[in-house]
């Protein structure tokens, strides 16, 4: 029951009005006068079994979403019961089942709808396997719909365009997922996914931001199992090099790997070049070149990082 102070009682003039949604009545808390007997219930149209469901007052289903092939605006025919909840007779149920079949077939009858139905199922699988957030999934679905609208998919693989859309969304929203990792979760080959991504970028005129090496350091450090001071020193090395304009035009993963290798040497947290290069998804040659470039930019003057160990609790 809710206490409302907007209206007043015509008998005693009290403004303490109680609205009882269970009985549909509005009652004065002072004199007990029933003011209204037919209060409209704006709650859910389904039964609730716990407090959480009772507090959830949504009257609709899922919202508008690009990740659903019909954007979540479809209708559903349910022909088991009538408006009063009574079970339909056999002839009516049979007719309603035929209507359901025709309705379901009409939704995916067009080529455009069938394409989206297949693509959104693949998108849901890939984003789940890559552990991508909801906003990346929505962006990937929008990019795929734009490519379908531009008639880029005709004669090409749907799965390749889905994978390319996922990688493009990751680039646009600055989520660190390498193309190789995205291609591994796809059913298509790496070369095909890369070629499709270049086609998307060119035809849709997508301008993803340039990746910074800072965001790759935590992932590589986690794979290597290095200590936290080493990871922090690698970030500081990159920041110092960025101040001196030493990161422009270089592969961000190679720079992150080189900074981690430099930090490991400084903190005596030894890792061989081959292991670091494999963790970063680059080559040892690239790692050595980026390492020499960072040393030249920093002039062998590495930044210092203060690290305090947490105090032991009693």
Residue frames relative to the residue before (quaternion, step in Angstrom):
aa qw qx qy qz dx dy dz
X 1.0000 0.0000 0.0000 0.0000 0.00 0.00 0.00
X 0.2155 -0.7784 0.5813 0.0990 3.55 -1.08 0.80
X 0.3081 -0.7263 0.5841 0.1909 3.56 -1.08 0.75
X 0.0898 -0.8113 0.5777 0.0062 3.55 -0.66 1.12
X 0.1962 -0.8034 0.5546 0.0923 3.57 -0.94 0.88
X 0.4289 0.7273 -0.4492 0.2920 3.58 1.24 0.26
X 0.7687 0.2954 -0.1553 0.5457 3.63 0.94 -0.90
X 0.2940 -0.7379 0.5778 0.1875 3.54 -1.31 0.22
X 0.5320 -0.6280 0.4706 0.3180 3.54 -1.20 0.62
X 0.4154 -0.7264 0.4820 0.2598 3.65 -0.80 0.91
X 0.6433 0.5332 -0.3251 0.4430 3.62 1.21 -0.34
X 0.8267 0.1662 -0.0582 0.5344 3.58 0.67 -1.14
X 0.4718 -0.7038 0.4224 0.3219 3.59 1.24 -0.20
X 0.4244 0.7120 -0.4641 0.3123 3.60 1.23 0.14
X 0.3220 -0.7489 0.5488 0.1850 3.55 -1.12 0.69
X 0.5297 0.6065 -0.4198 0.4188 3.58 1.27 0.10
X 0.0663 0.8101 -0.5684 0.1275 3.53 0.08 1.40
X 0.2167 -0.7805 0.5794 0.0908 3.56 -0.89 1.00
X 0.1653 -0.7704 0.6115 0.0726 3.55 -0.90 1.03
X 0.1282 -0.7971 0.5896 0.0220 3.56 -0.53 1.26
X 0.2495 -0.8107 0.5145 0.1260 3.58 -0.30 1.25
X 0.5877 0.5810 -0.3739 0.4209 3.60 1.18 -0.40
X 0.7689 0.3118 -0.1724 0.5309 3.61 0.98 -0.83
X 0.4278 -0.7193 0.4551 0.3042 3.59 1.23 -0.28
X 0.5675 0.6009 -0.3728 0.4216 3.58 1.16 0.54
X 0.2200 -0.7204 0.6388 0.1566 3.52 -1.33 0.51
X 0.0430 -0.8368 0.5416 -0.0674 3.58 -0.46 1.28
X 0.4357 -0.6555 0.5508 0.2776 3.56 -1.19 0.68
X 0.3930 -0.7506 0.4834 0.2202 3.59 -0.74 1.03
X 0.6413 0.5386 -0.3263 0.4385 3.63 1.21 -0.33
X 0.8301 0.1735 -0.0691 0.5255 3.59 0.68 -1.09
X 0.4935 -0.6907 0.4130 0.3300 3.62 1.24 -0.15
X 0.3785 0.7343 -0.4837 0.2891 3.59 1.22 0.25
X 0.3211 -0.7282 0.5751 0.1896 3.57 -0.90 1.00
X 0.2253 -0.8166 0.5221 0.0995 3.55 -0.44 1.22
X 0.7984 0.0294 0.0205 0.6010 3.57 0.97 -0.85
X 0.2285 -0.7957 0.5507 0.1069 3.56 -1.02 0.85
X 0.7481 0.3482 -0.1931 0.5309 3.60 1.20 -0.24
X 0.0748 0.8037 -0.5814 0.1024 3.58 0.53 1.19
X 0.3947 -0.7255 0.5125 0.2350 3.59 -0.81 0.99
X 0.3334 -0.7395 0.5548 0.1849 3.55 -0.85 1.01
X 0.1698 -0.8065 0.5624 0.0666 3.58 -0.63 1.14
X 0.4536 0.7013 -0.4372 0.3335 3.58 1.25 0.26
X 0.7343 -0.4037 0.2906 0.4619 3.57 -1.26 -0.14
X 0.4538 -0.6976 0.4950 0.2498 3.53 -1.20 0.61
X 0.6434 0.4766 -0.3310 0.4994 3.59 1.20 0.40
X 0.5871 -0.5851 0.4248 0.3640 3.56 -1.22 0.43
X 0.2424 -0.7504 0.5990 0.1387 3.54 -1.21 0.61
X 0.2221 -0.8002 0.5508 0.0840 3.55 -1.13 0.72
X 0.7812 0.1439 -0.1364 0.5919 3.60 1.23 0.02
X 0.7109 -0.4759 0.3132 0.4123 3.56 -1.32 0.24
X 0.6299 0.5463 -0.3446 0.4313 3.58 1.00 -0.76
X 0.6715 0.4736 -0.2953 0.4874 3.57 0.97 -0.81
X 0.6287 0.5391 -0.3384 0.4468 3.58 1.07 -0.69
X 0.6881 0.4743 -0.2825 0.4709 3.61 1.04 -0.72
X 0.6092 0.5360 -0.3507 0.4675 3.56 1.24 -0.35
X 0.0773 -0.8477 0.5248 -0.0095 3.57 -0.26 1.28
X 0.3315 0.7535 -0.5132 0.2429 3.59 1.10 0.46
X 0.2099 -0.7889 0.5696 0.0960 3.56 -0.97 0.90
X 0.7037 0.4024 -0.2603 0.5246 3.59 1.25 0.08
X 0.5806 -0.5853 0.4384 0.3581 3.54 -1.32 0.13
X 0.7911 -0.2441 0.2041 0.5224 3.57 -1.13 -0.67
X 0.5362 -0.6641 0.4314 0.2921 3.54 -1.13 0.68
X 0.7348 -0.3883 0.3309 0.4469 3.50 -1.40 -0.11
X 0.1051 0.8074 -0.5674 0.1231 3.57 -0.70 1.04
X 0.4422 -0.6888 0.5130 0.2585 3.56 -1.04 0.84
X 0.6229 0.5805 -0.3413 0.3981 3.61 1.17 -0.45
X 0.6343 0.4547 -0.3326 0.5294 3.60 1.29 -0.04
X 0.5530 -0.6728 0.3611 0.3334 3.57 -0.73 1.03
X 0.7490 0.3116 -0.2032 0.5483 3.61 1.13 -0.59
X 0.5126 -0.6796 0.3720 0.3703 3.58 1.36 0.39
X 0.6182 -0.5843 0.3410 0.4003 3.61 1.18 0.43
X 0.5740 0.6086 -0.3675 0.4061 3.58 1.23 0.34
X 0.4125 0.7296 -0.4619 0.2902 3.59 1.20 0.36
X 0.3519 -0.6978 0.5795 0.2311 3.55 -1.33 0.29
X 0.2345 -0.7649 0.5894 0.1123 3.55 -1.21 0.59
X 0.2344 -0.7579 0.5953 0.1275 3.56 -0.90 0.97
X 0.0102 -0.7772 0.6286 -0.0266 3.55 -0.78 1.09
X 0.0506 -0.8620 0.5033 -0.0345 3.56 -0.36 1.24
X 0.3697 0.7421 -0.4905 0.2684 3.59 0.94 0.80
X 0.8109 0.1224 -0.0316 0.5714 3.60 1.03 -0.76
X 0.4899 -0.6552 0.4891 0.3025 3.54 -1.26 0.45
X 0.7671 -0.3805 0.2496 0.4522 3.59 -1.29 -0.13
X 0.6969 0.4566 -0.2663 0.4848 3.59 1.15 -0.55
X 0.5827 -0.6097 0.3631 0.3961 3.58 1.27 0.01
X 0.5110 0.6451 -0.4237 0.3784 3.57 1.26 0.06
X 0.5301 -0.6468 0.4514 0.3113 3.55 -1.05 0.77
X 0.4516 -0.7003 0.4889 0.2579 3.56 -0.96 0.93
X 0.5452 -0.5954 0.4678 0.3597 3.55 -1.23 0.42
X 0.7169 -0.4878 0.2940 0.4020 3.55 -1.27 0.40
X 0.6656 0.5104 -0.3180 0.4420 3.60 0.90 -0.86
X 0.6700 0.4881 -0.3025 0.4705 3.59 0.95 -0.85
X 0.6358 0.5232 -0.3329 0.4595 3.60 1.01 -0.79
X 0.6408 0.5176 -0.3280 0.4624 3.58 1.00 -0.78
X 0.6546 0.5019 -0.3102 0.4726 3.59 0.99 -0.80
X 0.6563 0.5062 -0.3106 0.4655 3.60 0.99 -0.77
X 0.6266 0.5263 -0.3433 0.4610 3.60 1.06 -0.68
X 0.6274 0.5177 -0.3371 0.4741 3.58 1.06 -0.70
X 0.6328 0.5208 -0.3235 0.4729 3.57 1.05 -0.76
X 0.6291 0.5341 -0.3309 0.4578 3.59 1.01 -0.78
X 0.6600 0.5015 -0.3137 0.4631 3.58 0.92 -0.89
X 0.6702 0.4901 -0.3075 0.4649 3.59 0.89 -0.87
X 0.6416 0.5263 -0.3233 0.4547 3.58 1.04 -0.76
X 0.6705 0.4913 -0.2987 0.4689 3.58 0.93 -0.89
X 0.6663 0.4983 -0.3138 0.4575 3.59 0.97 -0.77
X 0.6510 0.5323 -0.3229 0.4342 3.57 1.01 -0.77
X 0.6191 0.5733 -0.3481 0.4085 3.60 1.12 -0.62
X 0.7868 0.2446 -0.1299 0.5516 3.58 1.05 -0.70
X 0.3458 0.7594 -0.4888 0.2548 3.57 1.16 0.51
X 0.6924 0.4693 -0.2880 0.4662 3.58 0.97 -0.80
X 0.6121 -0.5703 0.4094 0.3640 3.55 -1.19 0.60
X 0.6288 0.5502 -0.3276 0.4411 3.58 1.01 -0.84
X 0.6897 0.4733 -0.2812 0.4704 3.59 0.90 -0.92
X 0.6409 0.5147 -0.3313 0.4632 3.59 0.98 -0.76
X 0.6272 0.5391 -0.3287 0.4561 3.56 1.01 -0.83
X 0.6894 0.4738 -0.2810 0.4704 3.59 0.85 -0.96
X 0.6224 0.5480 -0.3484 0.4370 3.59 1.00 -0.73
X 0.6728 0.4734 -0.2870 0.4907 3.59 0.97 -0.87
X 0.6844 0.5093 -0.2895 0.4341 3.57 0.88 -0.98
X 0.6792 0.4916 -0.3064 0.4507 3.61 0.88 -0.84
X 0.6091 0.5301 -0.3550 0.4712 3.60 1.12 -0.57
X 0.6602 0.4854 -0.2987 0.4892 3.59 1.01 -0.81
X 0.6292 0.5327 -0.3303 0.4596 3.58 1.04 -0.75
X 0.6434 0.5194 -0.3197 0.4626 3.57 0.97 -0.82
X 0.6554 0.5100 -0.3113 0.4620 3.59 1.00 -0.81
X 0.6955 0.4862 -0.2847 0.4459 3.59 0.83 -0.97
X 0.6781 0.4846 -0.3053 0.4606 3.61 0.86 -0.88
X 0.6269 0.5217 -0.3408 0.4676 3.57 1.10 -0.61
X 0.6822 0.4838 -0.2877 0.4666 3.58 0.96 -0.85
X 0.7084 0.4362 -0.2509 0.4949 3.59 1.11 -0.68
X 0.3524 -0.7620 0.4704 0.2717 3.60 1.34 -0.09
X 0.2681 0.7789 -0.5123 0.2430 3.55 0.86 1.02
X 0.5114 -0.6559 0.4542 0.3193 3.61 -1.04 0.69
X 0.7098 -0.4853 0.3160 0.4009 3.53 -1.33 0.31
X 0.6562 0.5262 -0.3350 0.4245 3.61 0.91 -0.81
X 0.6262 0.5191 -0.3434 0.4696 3.61 1.08 -0.62
X 0.6345 0.5311 -0.3230 0.4594 3.57 1.02 -0.80
X 0.6550 0.5007 -0.3084 0.4745 3.59 0.97 -0.84
X 0.6573 0.5077 -0.3115 0.4617 3.60 0.95 -0.86
X 0.6468 0.5107 -0.3201 0.4673 3.60 0.99 -0.81
X 0.6454 0.5123 -0.3230 0.4654 3.60 0.99 -0.80
X 0.6511 0.5094 -0.3189 0.4636 3.59 1.00 -0.77
X 0.6395 0.5135 -0.3255 0.4706 3.61 0.98 -0.80
X 0.6529 0.5049 -0.3223 0.4636 3.60 0.96 -0.82
X 0.6494 0.5102 -0.3250 0.4608 3.59 0.95 -0.83
X 0.6404 0.5163 -0.3288 0.4639 3.60 1.01 -0.72
X 0.6539 0.4952 -0.3159 0.4769 3.59 1.01 -0.75
X 0.6367 0.5079 -0.3285 0.4783 3.59 1.08 -0.67
X 0.6437 0.5165 -0.3116 0.4709 3.57 1.03 -0.78
X 0.6933 0.4551 -0.2671 0.4907 3.58 1.09 -0.71
X 0.4183 -0.7415 0.4324 0.2971 3.60 1.36 0.12
X 0.3149 0.7590 -0.5065 0.2612 3.58 0.97 0.91
X 0.6732 0.5396 -0.2942 0.4111 3.59 1.14 -0.58
X 0.4727 0.6874 -0.4491 0.3201 3.59 1.18 -0.31
X 0.8358 0.1349 -0.1356 0.5146 3.58 -0.71 1.10
X 0.6770 0.4455 -0.2946 0.5063 3.58 1.26 0.13
X 0.6483 -0.5491 0.3755 0.3705 3.55 -1.31 0.28
X 0.4484 -0.6787 0.5149 0.2706 3.59 -0.93 0.93
X 0.6634 0.5232 -0.3095 0.4363 3.58 0.90 -0.93
X 0.6348 0.5232 -0.3355 0.4591 3.59 1.03 -0.73
X 0.6668 0.4850 -0.3075 0.4749 3.60 0.97 -0.78
X 0.6120 0.5321 -0.3551 0.4650 3.60 1.06 -0.64
X 0.6683 0.4921 -0.3001 0.4702 3.59 0.90 -0.91
X 0.6569 0.4990 -0.3109 0.4720 3.59 0.96 -0.83
X 0.6385 0.5200 -0.3245 0.4655 3.59 1.04 -0.74
X 0.6314 0.5260 -0.3300 0.4645 3.58 1.03 -0.77
X 0.6798 0.4759 -0.2999 0.4705 3.59 0.89 -0.89
X 0.6352 0.5233 -0.3301 0.4622 3.59 1.02 -0.78
X 0.6443 0.5106 -0.3211 0.4701 3.60 1.01 -0.77
X 0.6294 0.5234 -0.3312 0.4692 3.58 1.03 -0.76
X 0.6552 0.5030 -0.3143 0.4678 3.60 0.98 -0.81
X 0.6726 0.5095 -0.3036 0.4425 3.58 0.89 -0.94
X 0.7666 0.3536 -0.1791 0.5051 3.60 0.94 -0.92
X 0.4529 -0.7345 0.4149 0.2885 3.59 1.31 0.29
X 0.3628 0.6859 -0.5317 0.3394 3.55 0.90 1.00
X 0.3678 -0.7771 0.4617 0.2184 3.64 -0.52 1.10
X 0.2890 0.6978 -0.6102 0.2393 3.55 -0.27 1.34
X 0.3248 -0.7695 0.5098 0.2060 3.62 -0.46 1.12
X 0.6276 -0.5556 0.3952 0.3759 3.55 -1.19 0.55
X 0.6167 0.5528 -0.3461 0.4409 3.57 1.05 -0.72
X 0.6608 0.4975 -0.3076 0.4704 3.60 0.97 -0.82
X 0.6418 0.5112 -0.3235 0.4713 3.58 1.00 -0.78
X 0.6664 0.5045 -0.3016 0.4587 3.58 0.95 -0.88
X 0.6106 0.5605 -0.3540 0.4332 3.61 1.08 -0.62
X 0.6969 0.4518 -0.2748 0.4845 3.58 1.05 -0.67
X 0.6154 0.5493 -0.3433 0.4491 3.58 1.26 -0.31
X 0.5220 -0.6264 0.4797 0.3242 3.55 -1.30 0.32
X 0.6528 0.5033 -0.3101 0.4736 3.59 1.27 -0.14
X 0.6149 -0.5653 0.4117 0.3644 3.55 -1.30 0.34
X 0.6618 -0.5254 0.3704 0.3858 3.54 -1.26 0.51
X 0.6649 0.5172 -0.3141 0.4379 3.59 0.88 -0.93
X 0.6635 0.4998 -0.3129 0.4604 3.60 0.98 -0.78
X 0.6442 0.5077 -0.3228 0.4723 3.59 1.00 -0.80
X 0.6524 0.5125 -0.3150 0.4610 3.60 0.96 -0.84
X 0.6526 0.5056 -0.3127 0.4698 3.59 0.97 -0.85
X 0.6580 0.5022 -0.3076 0.4693 3.60 0.99 -0.83
X 0.6232 0.5352 -0.3418 0.4565 3.59 1.03 -0.72
X 0.6528 0.5021 -0.3165 0.4708 3.58 0.94 -0.84
X 0.6251 0.5301 -0.3323 0.4667 3.58 1.09 -0.71
X 0.6415 0.5235 -0.3172 0.4624 3.59 0.98 -0.83
X 0.6657 0.5105 -0.3014 0.4531 3.56 0.86 -0.97
X 0.7051 0.4734 -0.2725 0.4523 3.57 0.93 -0.89
X 0.7460 0.4291 -0.2365 0.4510 3.59 0.78 -1.01
X 0.7432 0.3830 -0.2240 0.5008 3.60 0.96 -0.80
X 0.3533 -0.7697 0.4650 0.2580 3.57 1.36 -0.06
X 0.2279 0.7641 -0.5543 0.2388 3.56 0.90 1.02
X 0.1199 -0.7956 0.5924 0.0403 3.56 -0.89 0.95
X 0.1085 -0.8198 0.5599 0.0526 3.60 0.16 1.25
X 0.5303 -0.6258 0.4558 0.3457 3.62 -1.05 0.63
X 0.5615 -0.6017 0.4500 0.3467 3.54 -1.19 0.56
X 0.4472 -0.6958 0.4956 0.2649 3.57 -0.85 0.99
X 0.2716 -0.7348 0.6009 0.1587 3.53 -1.07 0.84
X 0.5349 -0.6592 0.4146 0.3277 3.63 -0.95 0.76
X 0.5189 0.6671 -0.4186 0.3323 3.62 1.17 -0.46
X 0.7046 0.4994 -0.2854 0.4156 3.58 0.88 -0.93
X 0.6497 0.5140 -0.3290 0.4532 3.62 1.22 -0.28
X 0.5185 0.6749 -0.4123 0.3252 3.59 1.19 -0.39
X 0.6798 0.4947 -0.3366 0.4241 3.69 0.71 -0.87
X 0.6619 0.5137 -0.3164 0.4448 3.59 0.95 -0.83
X 0.6705 0.4775 -0.2988 0.4827 3.59 0.94 -0.88
X 0.6490 0.5196 -0.3195 0.4547 3.59 0.96 -0.85
X 0.6351 0.5276 -0.3339 0.4548 3.58 1.04 -0.72
X 0.6524 0.5042 -0.3142 0.4705 3.59 0.99 -0.79
X 0.7035 0.4575 -0.2675 0.4736 3.59 1.03 -0.78
X 0.3387 -0.7617 0.4891 0.2568 3.59 1.16 -0.49
X 0.3036 0.7645 -0.5163 0.2382 3.59 1.06 0.69
X 0.6043 -0.5681 0.4174 0.3713 3.56 -1.27 0.35
X 0.6530 -0.5459 0.3655 0.3769 3.55 -1.22 0.49
X 0.6328 0.5181 -0.3632 0.4464 3.68 0.90 -0.70
X 0.6332 0.5263 -0.3354 0.4577 3.59 1.04 -0.72
X 0.6486 0.5093 -0.3176 0.4681 3.58 0.96 -0.83
X 0.6685 0.4956 -0.3041 0.4637 3.58 0.94 -0.86
X 0.6341 0.5204 -0.3334 0.4647 3.59 1.03 -0.72
X 0.6252 0.5350 -0.3419 0.4540 3.59 1.00 -0.73
X 0.6444 0.5057 -0.3209 0.4754 3.59 1.01 -0.78
X 0.6595 0.5028 -0.3100 0.4649 3.59 0.96 -0.83
X 0.6045 0.5449 -0.3536 0.4612 3.60 1.07 -0.69
X 0.6753 0.4852 -0.2963 0.4699 3.57 0.91 -0.88
X 0.6390 0.5233 -0.3309 0.4564 3.59 1.01 -0.75
X 0.6585 0.5026 -0.3065 0.4689 3.57 0.98 -0.85
X 0.6569 0.4938 -0.3078 0.4795 3.57 1.04 -0.79
X 0.6278 0.5359 -0.3374 0.4525 3.58 1.08 -0.68
X 0.6170 0.5427 -0.3425 0.4555 3.60 1.08 -0.70
X 0.7315 0.3947 -0.2210 0.5101 3.57 1.12 -0.69
X 0.4893 -0.7022 0.3985 0.3298 3.58 1.34 0.43
X 0.4155 0.7361 -0.4470 0.2926 3.56 1.01 0.83
X 0.6324 0.5469 -0.3315 0.4371 3.61 1.26 0.14
X 0.4922 0.6976 -0.4171 0.3116 3.57 1.25 -0.22
X 0.8554 0.1727 -0.1374 0.4687 3.54 -0.98 0.93
X 0.5971 0.5606 -0.3646 0.4431 3.59 1.25 0.22
X 0.5913 -0.5639 0.4425 0.3695 3.56 -1.22 0.53
X 0.4254 -0.7415 0.4456 0.2657 3.65 -0.54 1.08
X 0.6494 0.5097 -0.3328 0.4558 3.60 1.01 -0.68
X 0.6375 0.5181 -0.3240 0.4692 3.57 1.05 -0.74
X 0.6443 0.5093 -0.3171 0.4743 3.59 1.04 -0.76
X 0.6478 0.5093 -0.3225 0.4659 3.60 0.94 -0.84
X 0.6581 0.5018 -0.3112 0.4672 3.59 0.97 -0.84
X 0.6597 0.5057 -0.3110 0.4608 3.60 0.95 -0.85
X 0.6481 0.5079 -0.3226 0.4669 3.60 0.99 -0.80
X 0.6498 0.5008 -0.3186 0.4748 3.60 1.00 -0.74
X 0.6351 0.5205 -0.3289 0.4665 3.57 1.02 -0.78
X 0.6477 0.5086 -0.3071 0.4770 3.58 1.02 -0.83
X 0.6641 0.4977 -0.2996 0.4707 3.59 0.98 -0.84
X 0.6284 0.5325 -0.3361 0.4567 3.59 1.03 -0.71
X 0.6496 0.5027 -0.3163 0.4746 3.57 0.98 -0.77
X 0.6708 0.5110 -0.2995 0.4463 3.59 0.95 -0.87
X 0.7682 0.3553 -0.1806 0.5009 3.60 0.96 -0.89
X 0.4467 -0.7100 0.4408 0.3193 3.58 1.29 0.27
X 0.4396 0.6386 -0.4842 0.4056 3.56 1.05 0.91
X 0.1272 -0.8912 0.4297 0.0705 3.49 0.73 1.24
X 0.1036 0.7347 -0.6657 0.0800 3.53 -1.09 0.96
X 0.4193 -0.7075 0.5054 0.2611 3.59 -0.90 0.89
X 0.6505 -0.5549 0.3579 0.3752 3.55 -1.20 0.59
X 0.6346 0.5530 -0.3442 0.4160 3.58 0.94 -0.81
X 0.6688 0.4992 -0.3020 0.4608 3.60 0.93 -0.88
X 0.6631 0.4949 -0.3093 0.4688 3.59 0.94 -0.85
X 0.6514 0.5139 -0.3223 0.4558 3.59 0.96 -0.83
X 0.6523 0.5027 -0.3195 0.4687 3.61 0.98 -0.78
X 0.6526 0.5113 -0.3201 0.4586 3.59 0.98 -0.78
X 0.7130 0.4377 -0.2485 0.4882 3.59 1.09 -0.71
X 0.4335 -0.7113 0.4567 0.3123 3.60 1.21 -0.24
X 0.5907 0.5340 -0.3782 0.4720 3.56 1.12 0.70
X 0.5611 -0.5987 0.4476 0.3555 3.58 -1.26 -0.17
X 0.6259 -0.5408 0.4084 0.3860 3.54 -1.28 0.36
X 0.6059 0.5538 -0.3549 0.4475 3.59 1.09 -0.67
X 0.6563 0.4966 -0.3040 0.4799 3.59 0.94 -0.88
X 0.6338 0.5386 -0.3258 0.4496 3.56 0.98 -0.84
X 0.6839 0.4775 -0.2943 0.4666 3.61 0.87 -0.91
X 0.6466 0.5181 -0.3279 0.4538 3.59 0.99 -0.79
X 0.6746 0.4770 -0.2928 0.4813 3.59 0.93 -0.87
X 0.6113 0.5538 -0.3433 0.4491 3.58 1.10 -0.70
X 0.6672 0.4828 -0.2979 0.4827 3.59 0.94 -0.90
X 0.6394 0.5329 -0.3263 0.4480 3.58 1.04 -0.75
X 0.6608 0.4982 -0.3104 0.4678 3.59 0.98 -0.81
X 0.6399 0.5213 -0.3312 0.4572 3.59 1.01 -0.78
X 0.6528 0.5048 -0.3201 0.4653 3.59 1.01 -0.74
X 0.6608 0.5064 -0.3102 0.4590 3.59 0.98 -0.82
X 0.7456 0.4107 -0.2204 0.4763 3.58 0.91 -0.94
X 0.3031 -0.7756 0.4990 0.2401 3.62 1.25 -0.28
X 0.6369 -0.5716 0.3059 0.4173 3.58 1.04 0.91
X 0.5595 0.5629 -0.4128 0.4469 3.61 1.19 0.43
X 0.1193 -0.8266 0.5491 0.0331 3.57 -0.01 1.31
X 0.4956 -0.6402 0.4862 0.3289 3.61 -1.04 0.67
X 0.3740 -0.7092 0.5533 0.2260 3.55 -1.23 0.52
X 0.1582 -0.7738 0.6097 0.0672 3.54 -1.11 0.78
X 0.2698 -0.7531 0.5799 0.1541 3.55 -0.77 1.04
X 0.0038 0.7964 -0.6026 0.0511 3.54 -0.82 1.02
X 0.1281 -0.7998 0.5856 0.0310 3.51 -0.78 1.09
X 0.3951 -0.7144 0.5233 0.2442 3.54 -0.81 0.95
X 0.5232 -0.6449 0.4403 0.3414 3.61 -0.96 0.78
X 0.5152 -0.6550 0.4636 0.3010 3.53 -1.04 0.84
X 0.4819 -0.6740 0.4835 0.2824 3.54 -1.00 0.86
X 0.3375 -0.7378 0.5533 0.1886 3.54 -0.98 0.88
X 0.5187 -0.6534 0.4600 0.3040 3.48 -1.11 0.78
